[in-house]
Amino acid sequence: LMEAYFSMITNARHEILIATPYFIPNESILTALKTAAKSGIKVMLLLPEKTDTRFVHAASMSFIPELLENDVKVYLYQKGMVHSKVIVVDDEICTLGTANMDYRSFDNNAEVNVFFFDRGISRLLKAHFMQDIDASDRVDLEKWHRRPMMEKLVGSAARLLAPLL
């Protein structure tokens, strides 16, 4: 699944939309997302504002500054725990399933996703994604840097343990 995600990201031409409850990417995925955004591809990441696992959430949030500094647009869902695991690329290919964008889903868990090479399904998933974006707050880098020190420390500690989460 990691290789399929990587291929979708690196082959995108216009737009990458990602919704995931747990975002702890390996270096390949993180670099691919940053490179895509820096090359002018619209990259939007939807994460939950609140989640069911605080430490994993802290690790996920630790990636936000790096993404924002590299032109990835990050949104935090406000209407509860978003648990969608969806990627839509260029309104042409999309995937949804059980896999999160994290080490466990890529290396340890038995996950299953379906991939559609269909504009109609891709556009339908994009429409649902955009509805969730409407119920989200876009993260501002300057505001993000002003978070409480304890939140930053927990995030840094969680990031160190990210490959184990």
Secondary structure, DSSP 8 states (H G I E B T S, - for coil): -HHHHHHHHHT-SSEEEEE-S-EE--HHHHHHHHHHHHTT-EEEEEEESS-S-HHHHHHHHTTHHHHHHTT-EEEEE-SS-----EEEETTTEEEEES--EEHIIIIIS---EEEE--HHHHHHHHHHHHHHHHTEEE--HHHHHTS-HHHHHHHHHHHHTGGG-
